[in-house]
Amino acid sequence: VAKDLGLQLAELRDRGVRVVSEGKTQYFAVHGKTGHLVTAERIDREQLCESVQQCVLRCELIVEGEM
């Protein structure tokens, strides 16, 4: 994430970079030491999508301040 945004790791913390998923459970996070997108919770496809063939988890990356 840091590399894709062209930010240094310290800027991730300073700019409040975070990942927001739909619903109560936040499945993804930005690792503070590496800037990588990581899973924050166990993802159970059967529980999330049940009988749907294509399972998609949508999330947004929030960056405070101007880019």
N, C-alpha and C positions, 0 to 999 in steps of 0.2 A: 504494500500500500504506500509506504513512504517513497519508494523508488518511483512508482507510477505517478504519484502526485508531485514528485520533484522536491520533497521535503526532507530535511534532516530529522533524525530520530528525536532530538530535543524539541523540534517544532511540532511533532505529533502531540506531545504533552501540552506544550504552550498554547496550541490552537484548539485543544479539546477535541481531537479527532476521535470519533467513536462510530460504531456500527449499530444500527437500529433495525430490528426485525419486526414484522407484523405480529401482533399478539403479545401475550405476557412474557413468553419465553424468548430470551435473547440467545440465538444459536451461534452467533459469531462475535468475535472481538478482534481488536488490533493489539498484537503483542507489543508491550511497551519497550522491550529491549531490542527487538529485531525489526519491528514495523511490519511484520507479516500478518496476514489475515488468518486467524485460527478459529477452530470450533470451540465454543465456550460451554456448550451443553451436548449431551448425547443426542444424536439425530436418529430417530426411529421412523423409517419410511412407512412401515405398516400403520403406525399410529397416526402419522401426519396426513397421509394421502389415501389410506385404506384401499379402495378399489380403483383409484385413478391411475391410468397407465403412466402418464407423464407427471412426475412430482417436481415441483419448483418451489424453492424457498426464496422469497424476495427479501432483500434488505437494502438499506440506504447507508451510505457513508456520510457522516455529518462532520464538516470542518468549519470551525468558527472563524470569522474574519474573511477578508477578501482573498481570492486566489488570483 
